[in-house]
Amino acid sequence: MLSENIKAIRKSKGLSQQELAVQLNVVRQTVSKWEQGLSVPDSDMLLSISEVLETPVSTLLGETVTQPQADDLKAICAKLEVINLQLAQRKTAKRNMIRWLLLALCAVITVIFVVLLQLGSPYMEWDYGDPETAVLGVAFHALEWLFVRAAPIVLIGAIIGIFLTRKKE
């Protein structure tokens, strides 16, 4: 509702996203995100948008009724509270998803290390006189060499990421 109203009122005033962004001292992408519903302006910015578009905040939020100003502020506060709660829930869900992906990455790296340790390097015993076997053996060796050097760095990064995305209480 808010996103559609910002876009409709902006267009009715003949403003581009860039012009509105300049008047609000934000980047055009911010206005675009508001109009697409990907983010929501905070209460101060909502007041600034209302002033620039010369439209009451209640109209931006979708209300057309006129009530005393104290009731308007309460209604706006209630709607903003709901919007902020929804954004917080999205942020928490995204953090949890990233955390689980990092945990899965750690598990996969650990499993691959264990498998490599158990297998050893069986291609070292191959007959490298055959060109096809030699190319395949070198490819396996290169992959193992890269994994053994890169995986610890990725593992440490994933562990740091898990620590940074933990639930803060």
Backbone hydrogen bonds in HBPLUS format (Angstrom, degrees):
<---DONOR---> <-ACCEPTOR-->    atom                        ^
c    i                          cat <-CA-CA->   ^        H-A-AA   ^      H-
h    n   atom  resd res      DA  || num        DHA   H-A  angle D-A-AA Bond
n    s   type  num  typ     dist DA aas  dist angle  dist       angle   num
A0005-ASN N   A0001-MET O   2.94 MM   4  6.13 157.7  1.99 150.5 157.1     1
A0006-ILE N   A0002-LEU O   2.91 MM   4  6.14 163.5  1.94 157.6 161.0     2
A0007-LYS N   A0003-SER O   3.18 MM   4  6.35 166.3  2.20 146.4 150.0     3
A0008-ALA N   A0004-GLU O   2.89 MM   4  6.06 167.3  1.90 152.3 156.1     4
A0009-ILE N   A0005-ASN O   2.91 MM   4  5.93 169.6  1.93 152.6 155.9     5
A0010-ARG N   A0006-ILE O   2.91 MM   4  5.92 157.1  1.97 145.0 152.2     6
A0011-LYS N   A0007-LYS O   2.96 MM   4  6.14 164.3  1.98 150.6 154.6     7
A0012-SER N   A0008-ALA O   2.89 MM   4  6.08 153.8  1.96 144.5 152.5     8
A0013-LYS N   A0009-ILE O   3.02 MM   4  6.20 137.5  2.20 142.3 152.4     9
A0013-LYS N   A0010-ARG O   3.23 MM   3  5.24 131.3  2.48  94.7 107.3    10
A0015-LEU N   A0010-ARG O   3.08 MM   5  5.48 168.6  2.09 156.3 152.6    11
A0014-GLY N   A0011-LYS O   2.92 MM   3  4.91 152.9  1.99 101.5 110.1    12
A0020-LEU N   A0016-SER O   3.03 MM   4  6.29 165.1  2.05 154.1 157.6    13
A0021-ALA N   A0017-GLN O   2.88 MM   4  6.02 157.3  1.93 146.8 153.9    14
A0022-VAL N   A0018-GLN O   2.94 MM   4  6.17 155.0  2.01 148.5 154.3    15
A0023-GLN N   A0019-GLU O   3.11 MM   4  6.36 159.8  2.15 146.6 151.5    16
A0024-LEU N   A0020-LEU O   3.00 MM   4  6.22 137.0  2.19 143.9 155.9    17
A0024-LEU N   A0021-ALA O   3.19 MM   3  5.09 128.1  2.47  91.9 105.5    18
A0025-ASN N   A0021-ALA O   2.89 MM   4  5.87 110.3  2.39 138.9 155.7    19
A0026-VAL N   A0021-ALA O   2.97 MM   5  4.99 170.1  1.98 143.4 146.2    20
A0025-ASN N   A0022-VAL O   3.23 MM   3  5.02 153.0  2.31  96.2 104.3    21
A0030-THR N   A0027-VAL O   3.00 MM   3  5.51 137.3  2.19 110.8 121.6    22
A0032-SER N   A0028-ARG O   2.94 MM   4  6.28 159.6  1.99 152.5 159.0    23
A0033-LYS N   A0029-GLN O   2.86 MM   4  6.09 154.4  1.92 146.1 152.3    24
A0034-TRP N   A0030-THR O   3.00 MM   4  6.32 153.5  2.07 148.3 155.4    25
A0035-GLU N   A0031-VAL O   2.97 MM   4  6.24 160.7  2.00 152.3 157.2    26
A0036-GLN N   A0032-SER O   2.92 MM   4  6.12 135.5  2.12 143.8 156.2    27
A0038-LEU N   A0033-LYS O   2.88 MM   5  4.97 140.0  2.04 152.0 154.0    28
A0037-GLY N   A0034-TRP O   3.17 MM   3  5.14 150.4  2.27  97.8 106.8    29
A0046-LEU N   A0042-ASP O   2.82 MM   4  6.02 151.2  1.91 154.4 164.0    30
A0047-LEU N   A0043-SER O   3.07 MM   4  6.32 149.8  2.17 144.0 150.6    31
A0048-SER N   A0044-ASP O   3.06 MM   4  6.41 151.4  2.14 143.0 151.1    32
A0049-ILE N   A0045-MET O   2.81 MM   4  6.09 158.4  1.85 153.8 159.3    33
A0050-SER N   A0046-LEU O   2.97 MM   4  6.13 156.8  2.03 141.7 148.4    34
A0051-GLU N   A0047-LEU O   3.00 MM   4  6.28 149.8  2.09 144.1 151.7    35
A0052-VAL N   A0048-SER O   2.92 MM   4  6.18 166.6  1.94 155.5 158.5    36
A0053-LEU N   A0049-ILE O   2.86 MM   4  5.96 166.4  1.88 155.7 159.6    37
A0054-GLU N   A0050-SER O   2.92 MM   4  5.65 105.6  2.49 127.1 143.0    38
A0055-THR N   A0050-SER O   2.93 MM   5  4.99 157.2  1.98 144.2 150.7    39
A0054-GLU N   A0051-GLU O   3.18 MM   3  4.86 148.2  2.29  92.9 102.2    40
A0059-THR N   A0056-PRO O   3.03 MM   3  5.33 128.7  2.30 102.7 115.5    41
A0060-LEU N   A0056-PRO O   3.19 MM   4  6.65 153.5  2.26 146.9 154.4    42
A0061-LEU N   A0057-VAL O   2.92 MM   4  6.25 148.8  2.02 150.9 160.0    43
A0063-GLU N   A0058-SER O   2.69 MM   5  5.12 154.2  1.76 160.6 152.0    44
A0062-GLY N   A0059-THR O   3.04 MM   3  4.96 152.6  2.12  98.2 106.8    45
A0071-ASP N   A0068-PRO O   3.03 MM   3  5.52 123.3  2.36 110.0 123.2    46
A0072-ASP N   A0068-PRO O   3.13 MM   4  6.51 151.9  2.21 147.9 156.6    47
A0073-LEU N   A0069-GLN O   2.99 MM   4  6.28 161.1  2.03 154.4 157.7    48
A0074-LYS N   A0070-ALA O   3.06 MM   4  6.31 153.7  2.13 142.9 150.2    49
A0075-ALA N   A0071-ASP O   2.89 MM   4  6.08 161.5  1.92 151.3 156.2    50
A0076-ILE N   A0072-ASP O   2.85 MM   4  6.06 163.3  1.87 153.6 158.6    51
A0077-CYS N   A0073-LEU O   2.84 MM   4  5.95 160.3  1.88 144.9 150.9    52
A0078-ALA N   A0074-LYS O   2.88 MM   4  6.08 156.5  1.94 147.0 153.5    53
A0079-LYS N   A0075-ALA O   2.93 MM   4  6.20 162.1  1.97 151.4 155.9    54
A0080-LEU N   A0076-ILE O   2.82 MM   4  6.01 163.6  1.85 154.7 159.7    55
A0081-GLU N   A0077-CYS O   2.85 MM   4  5.97 147.2  1.96 143.2 152.4    56
A0082-VAL N   A0078-ALA O   3.08 MM   4  6.38 154.1  2.15 145.3 151.2    57
A0083-ILE N   A0079-LYS O   2.94 MM   4  6.23 160.7  1.97 150.2 155.8    58
A0084-ASN N   A0080-LEU O   2.80 MM   4  5.97 164.0  1.83 150.0 154.4    59
A0085-LEU N   A0081-GLU O   2.93 MM   4  6.09 152.3  2.01 143.3 151.1    60
A0086-GLN N   A0082-VAL O   2.98 MM   4  6.25 157.3  2.04 148.4 154.1    61
A0087-LEU N   A0083-ILE O   2.95 MM   4  6.26 158.0  2.00 151.0 157.2    62
A0088-ALA N   A0084-ASN O   2.91 MM   4  6.10 153.4  1.98 145.4 152.8    63
A0089-GLN N   A0085-LEU O   2.94 MM   4  6.20 153.5  2.01 147.8 154.9    64
A0090-ARG N   A0086-GLN O   2.99 MM   4  6.28 156.4  2.04 148.0 154.1    65
A0091-LYS N   A0087-LEU O   2.96 MM   4  6.18 159.3  2.00 147.1 152.9    66
A0092-THR N   A0088-ALA O   2.93 MM   4  6.16 158.1  1.98 148.6 154.2    67
A0093-ALA N   A0089-GLN O   2.92 MM   4  6.12 160.0  1.96 148.6 154.2    68
A0094-LYS N   A0090-ARG O   2.89 MM   4  6.11 158.7  1.93 150.7 156.7    69
A0095-ARG N   A0091-LYS O   2.92 MM   4  6.12 158.4  1.96 147.5 153.6    70
A0096-ASN N   A0092-THR O   2.90 MM   4  6.12 160.6  1.94 150.7 155.7    71
A0097-MET N   A0093-ALA O   2.97 MM   4  6.18 154.7  2.04 145.9 152.7    72
A0098-ILE N   A0094-LYS O   2.99 MM   4  6.24 163.8  2.02 152.3 156.1    73
A0099-ARG N   A0095-ARG O   2.92 MM   4  6.12 157.6  1.97 148.3 155.1    74
A0100-TRP N   A0096-ASN O   2.96 MM   4  6.21 161.2  2.00 150.4 154.3    75
A0101-LEU N   A0097-MET O   2.95 MM   4  6.19 155.3  2.01 149.4 156.6    76
A0102-LEU N   A0098-ILE O   2.93 MM   4  6.16 155.3  1.99 149.8 156.3    77
A0103-LEU N   A0099-ARG O   2.90 MM   4  6.19 153.0  1.98 147.3 155.3    78
A0104-ALA N   A0100-TRP O   2.90 MM   4  6.10 156.4  1.95 145.1 151.5    79
A0105-LEU N   A0101-LEU O   2.90 MM   4  6.14 151.7  1.98 143.2 151.3    80
A0106-CYS N   A0102-LEU O   2.96 MM   4  6.24 156.3  2.02 147.2 152.9    81
A0107-ALA N   A0103-LEU O   2.98 MM   4  6.28 159.3  2.02 148.5 154.2    82
A0108-VAL N   A0104-ALA O   2.89 MM   4  6.14 161.5  1.93 152.9 157.6    83
A0109-ILE N   A0105-LEU O   2.98 MM   4  6.16 167.4  1.99 152.7 155.9    84
A0110-THR N   A0106-CYS O   2.97 MM   4  6.13 161.4  2.00 149.9 155.3    85
A0111-VAL N   A0107-ALA O   2.92 MM   4  6.14 160.9  1.96 151.9 156.9    86
A0112-ILE N   A0108-VAL O   2.94 MM   4  6.16 163.3  1.97 153.7 158.1    87
A0113-PHE N   A0109-ILE O   2.97 MM   4  6.20 158.2  2.02 148.9 154.8    88
A0114-VAL N   A0110-THR O   2.98 MM   4  6.24 160.8  2.02 150.9 155.9    89
A0115-VAL N   A0111-VAL O   2.90 MM   4  6.16 162.0  1.94 153.3 158.2    90
A0116-LEU N   A0112-ILE O   2.88 MM   4  6.09 161.6  1.91 151.1 156.2    91
A0117-LEU N   A0113-PHE O   2.90 MM   4  6.14 154.5  1.97 149.3 156.4    92
A0118-GLN N   A0114-VAL O   2.92 MM   4  6.15 155.6  1.98 149.5 156.2    93
A0119-LEU N   A0115-VAL O   2.89 MM   4  6.06 161.1  1.92 153.7 158.7    94
A0120-GLY N   A0116-LEU O   2.91 MM   4  5.76 138.9  2.09 137.3 148.1    95
A0124-MET N   A0121-SER O   2.99 MM   3  5.80 166.7  2.01 125.7 130.1    96
A0125-GLU N   A0122-PRO O   3.23 MM   3  5.91 160.8  2.26 117.5 121.8    97
A0126-TRP N   A0123-TYR O   3.22 MM   3  5.21 163.4  2.25 103.4 108.1    98
A0134-ALA N   A0130-ASP O   2.91 MM   4  6.11 154.8  1.98 155.5 163.8    99
A0135-VAL N   A0131-PRO O   2.97 MM   4  6.20 160.7  2.01 150.9 154.6   100
A0136-LEU N   A0132-GLU O   3.04 MM   4  6.22 166.5  2.06 149.3 153.2   101
A0137-GLY N   A0133-THR O   2.81 MM   4  5.91 157.8  1.86 147.7 154.4   102
A0138-VAL N   A0134-ALA O   2.94 MM   4  6.09 157.7  1.99 147.4 153.1   103
A0139-ALA N   A0135-VAL O   2.96 MM   4  6.16 154.4  2.03 146.1 153.5   104
A0140-PHE N   A0136-LEU O   2.95 MM   4  6.22 161.9  1.98 150.5 154.8   105
A0141-HIS N   A0137-GLY O   2.91 MM   4  6.08 160.3  1.95 145.6 151.7   106
A0142-ALA N   A0138-VAL O   2.85 MM   4  6.04 156.8  1.90 148.5 154.6   107
A0143-LEU N   A0139-ALA O   2.96 MM   4  6.20 162.5  1.99 152.3 156.6   108
A0144-GLU N   A0140-PHE O   2.92 MM   4  6.11 165.5  1.94 153.4 157.6   109
A0145-TRP N   A0141-HIS O   2.83 MM   4  5.94 159.3  1.87 147.7 154.2   110
A0146-LEU N   A0142-ALA O   2.92 MM   4  6.10 163.3  1.94 150.6 154.4   111
A0147-PHE N   A0143-LEU O   2.90 MM   4  6.06 163.3  1.93 149.8 154.9   112
A0148-VAL N   A0144-GLU O   2.92 MM   4  6.04 170.0  1.93 154.7 157.3   113
A0149-ARG N   A0145-TRP O   3.25 MM   4  6.39 142.0  2.41 138.8 148.1   114
A0150-ALA N   A0146-LEU O   2.81 MM   4  5.90 160.2  1.85 156.2 162.1   115
A0151-ALA N   A0147-PHE O   2.79 MM   4  5.33 161.1  1.83 145.7 151.8   116
A0154-VAL N   A0150-ALA O   3.05 MM   4  6.35 163.6  2.08 157.6 162.7   117
A0155-LEU N   A0151-ALA O   2.73 MM   4  5.86 160.1  1.77 156.3 162.5   118
A0156-ILE N   A0152-PRO O   2.90 MM   4  6.06 160.0  1.94 145.7 150.4   119
A0157-GLY N   A0153-ILE O   2.95 MM   4  6.18 161.3  1.99 147.9 153.5   120
A0158-ALA N   A0154-VAL O   2.82 MM   4  6.05 153.3  1.89 148.8 156.4   121
A0159-ILE N   A0155-LEU O   2.92 MM   4  6.16 156.4  1.98 148.9 155.1   122
A0160-ILE N   A0156-ILE O   2.94 MM   4  6.19 158.5  1.99 150.4 156.3   123
A0161-GLY N   A0157-GLY O   2.87 MM   4  6.07 154.5  1.93 143.4 151.3   124
A0162-ILE N   A0158-ALA O   2.82 MM   4  6.10 151.0  1.91 147.2 154.9   125
A0163-PHE N   A0159-ILE O   3.01 MM   4  6.25 157.5  2.06 145.7 151.5   126
A0164-LEU N   A0160-ILE O   2.88 MM   4  6.16 155.1  1.94 150.2 157.3   127
A0165-THR N   A0161-GLY O   2.93 MM   4  6.08 136.6  2.12 143.8 154.7   128
A0166-ARG N   A0163-PHE O   3.46 MM   3  5.46 166.3  2.48 103.5 105.7   129
